């Protein structure tokens, strides 16, 4: 059996990381944690791009790992890579638009939620519970902008360092393709 080699270490949470999920194009990694935050990382650069806070303001370092009532247990990317579902200890299942991270939508209040995932087309969000149930919620359908579709398609084939080497592409477009500007 072949062995795996460590490629990158992502450091930024103040407590245990509970779940990791790659974006469908593989360029982003979302991590959830008991520190009440979800961090979205650029996989190649190893840098945080977006921080989603389930507590506002985010708890200071001394309280981030304690009983803050907002431990984030699960995070899941939608198939379009534009949305993220999360389950928090406060009982709410949230849907985040990563391009408008300050406006999460509470999908449902499910006190015993333990996992969530999107259907292959992103039209439904399934939520599993600790009581042996699975709940399916219809997700609002949205049409991605042409810009988002282009970025998603290009990033399936090019890594961040390859985007930087595109000589004919303006710097502003390179930043957009690398998720530096949303």
C-alpha positions as CSV (number, residue, x, y, z in Angstrom):
1,X,0.0,0.0,0.0
2,X,1.3,3.5,-0.9
3,X,1.8,6.0,1.9
4,X,0.4,9.5,2.0
5,X,2.7,12.5,2.4
6,X,1.8,15.6,4.3
7,X,1.4,18.5,1.8
8,X,0.1,21.4,3.8
9,X,-0.8,22.2,7.4
10,X,-3.6,24.7,8.1
11,X,-3.4,26.5,11.4
12,X,-5.9,29.1,12.6
13,X,-8.6,27.5,14.8
14,X,-8.4,27.8,18.6
15,X,-9.9,24.4,19.3
16,X,-10.5,21.0,17.8
17,X,-11.4,20.9,14.1
18,X,-14.6,18.9,13.8
19,X,-15.0,18.5,10.0
20,X,-13.2,19.3,6.7
21,X,-14.8,19.6,3.3
22,X,-13.3,20.5,-0.1
23,X,-15.1,22.7,-2.5
24,X,-16.2,20.8,-5.6
25,X,-13.3,22.4,-7.7
26,X,-10.8,21.4,-5.0
27,X,-9.4,24.9,-4.5
28,X,-11.0,25.7,-1.2
29,X,-11.1,23.8,2.1
30,X,-13.8,24.5,4.7
31,X,-13.0,23.6,8.3
32,X,-15.4,23.7,11.3
33,X,-14.4,23.9,14.9
34,X,-15.4,24.0,18.5
35,X,-14.1,27.6,18.5
36,X,-17.5,28.6,16.9
37,X,-15.9,29.4,13.5
38,X,-15.8,28.0,10.0
39,X,-12.7,28.9,8.1
40,X,-12.5,28.7,4.3
41,X,-8.9,28.2,3.1
42,X,-7.1,28.5,-0.2
43,X,-5.7,25.0,-0.5
44,X,-2.6,25.8,-2.4
45,X,-1.6,28.9,-0.5
46,X,-2.6,27.5,2.9
47,X,-4.1,30.9,3.8
48,X,-7.5,31.7,5.3
49,X,-9.8,33.5,2.8
50,X,-13.1,33.7,4.7
51,X,-14.1,33.3,8.4
52,X,-17.7,32.5,9.2
53,X,-18.6,33.3,12.8
54,X,-21.5,31.5,14.5
55,X,-21.1,33.9,17.5
56,X,-20.8,37.6,16.9
57,X,-18.5,38.9,18.0
58,X,-16.3,35.8,17.8
59,X,-15.2,34.6,21.3
60,X,-11.8,35.7,22.4
61,X,-9.1,33.1,22.5
62,X,-9.6,32.4,26.2
63,X,-13.3,31.5,25.7
64,X,-13.1,30.0,22.2
65,X,-12.5,26.4,23.4
66,X,-14.9,26.5,26.4
67,X,-18.6,25.9,26.7
68,X,-19.6,28.8,24.4
69,X,-22.9,27.1,23.1
70,X,-21.7,27.6,19.5
71,X,-19.4,24.7,18.7
72,X,-19.6,24.0,15.0
73,X,-19.9,20.3,14.3
74,X,-20.3,20.0,10.6
75,X,-19.6,21.9,7.4
76,X,-20.6,20.9,3.8
77,X,-20.0,22.6,0.5
78,X,-22.8,22.7,-2.1
79,X,-22.2,21.3,-5.5
80,X,-21.9,24.8,-7.0
81,X,-19.2,25.7,-4.5
82,X,-21.0,28.9,-3.7
83,X,-22.9,27.8,-0.6
84,X,-21.9,26.1,2.7
85,X,-24.1,24.3,5.1
86,X,-23.1,24.2,8.8
87,X,-24.5,22.6,12.0
88,X,-23.9,24.4,15.2
89,X,-24.4,23.4,18.8
90,X,-26.9,26.3,19.2
91,X,-29.4,24.1,17.3
92,X,-29.4,26.0,14.0
93,X,-28.5,24.6,10.6
94,X,-27.2,27.5,8.6
95,X,-26.7,28.1,4.9
96,X,-23.9,30.5,4.0
97,X,-23.3,32.2,0.7
98,X,-19.5,32.4,0.7
99,X,-19.7,35.6,-1.4
100,X,-21.9,37.3,1.2
101,X,-20.5,35.7,4.4
102,X,-22.2,38.2,6.8
103,X,-25.7,37.1,6.0
104,X,-26.2,33.4,6.8
105,X,-29.7,31.9,6.5
106,X,-31.1,29.7,9.3
107,X,-32.4,26.7,7.4
108,X,-33.9,25.0,10.5
109,X,-33.7,24.6,14.2
110,X,-32.7,21.0,14.8
111,X,-31.5,20.4,18.3
112,X,-30.1,17.0,17.7
113,X,-28.6,17.5,14.2
114,X,-25.4,15.6,13.6
115,X,-24.6,15.8,9.9
116,X,-25.6,17.5,6.7
117,X,-24.9,17.2,3.0
118,X,-26.3,18.6,-0.3
119,X,-27.9,16.6,-3.0
120,X,-25.8,16.3,-6.2
121,X,-27.6,19.1,-7.9
122,X,-27.7,21.3,-4.8
123,X,-31.5,21.3,-4.7
124,X,-31.9,19.7,-1.3
125,X,-30.0,19.7,2.0
126,X,-30.2,16.5,4.0
127,X,-29.8,16.7,7.8
128,X,-29.1,13.6,9.9
129,X,-30.0,13.5,13.6
130,X,-28.7,11.7,16.7
131,X,-32.2,10.2,17.1
132,X,-31.9,8.1,13.9
133,X,-33.8,10.4,11.6
134,X,-32.9,12.1,8.3
135,X,-34.6,15.3,7.2
136,X,-34.5,16.7,3.8
137,X,-35.1,20.5,3.1
138,X,-35.5,21.9,-0.3
139,X,-32.7,24.4,-1.0
140,X,-33.6,27.7,-2.7
141,X,-32.4,27.4,-6.3
142,X,-30.1,30.1,-7.4
143,X,-28.3,30.7,-10.7
144,X,-24.6,31.3,-10.4
145,X,-23.3,34.4,-12.2
146,X,-21.3,33.8,-15.3
147,X,-18.3,35.1,-13.4
148,X,-18.7,32.4,-10.8
149,X,-19.2,29.7,-13.4
150,X,-16.1,30.7,-15.2
151,X,-14.0,30.8,-12.0
152,X,-15.3,27.4,-10.9
153,X,-14.5,25.9,-14.3
154,X,-11.0,27.5,-14.6
155,X,-10.1,26.5,-11.0
156,X,-10.9,22.9,-11.8
157,X,-7.9,22.9,-14.1
158,X,-5.5,25.6,-12.7
159,X,-4.0,25.9,-9.2
160,X,-3.3,29.4,-7.7
161,X,0.3,29.4,-8.8
162,X,-0.7,28.5,-12.3
163,X,-3.2,31.4,-12.4
164,X,-0.4,33.7,-11.3
165,X,1.7,32.6,-14.3
166,X,-1.0,33.6,-16.9
167,X,0.7,36.5,-18.5
168,X,-2.2,37.8,-20.6
169,X,-4.7,37.9,-17.7
170,X,-5.0,41.2,-15.8
171,X,-4.0,41.1,-12.1
172,X,-7.6,41.9,-11.0
173,X,-8.9,38.8,-12.8
174,X,-6.1,36.7,-11.3
175,X,-7.1,37.9,-7.8
176,X,-10.7,37.0,-8.6
177,X,-9.7,33.5,-9.8
178,X,-7.6,33.0,-6.7
179,X,-10.6,33.9,-4.4
180,X,-8.7,37.0,-3.2
181,X,-11.7,39.1,-4.3
182,X,-15.1,37.7,-4.1
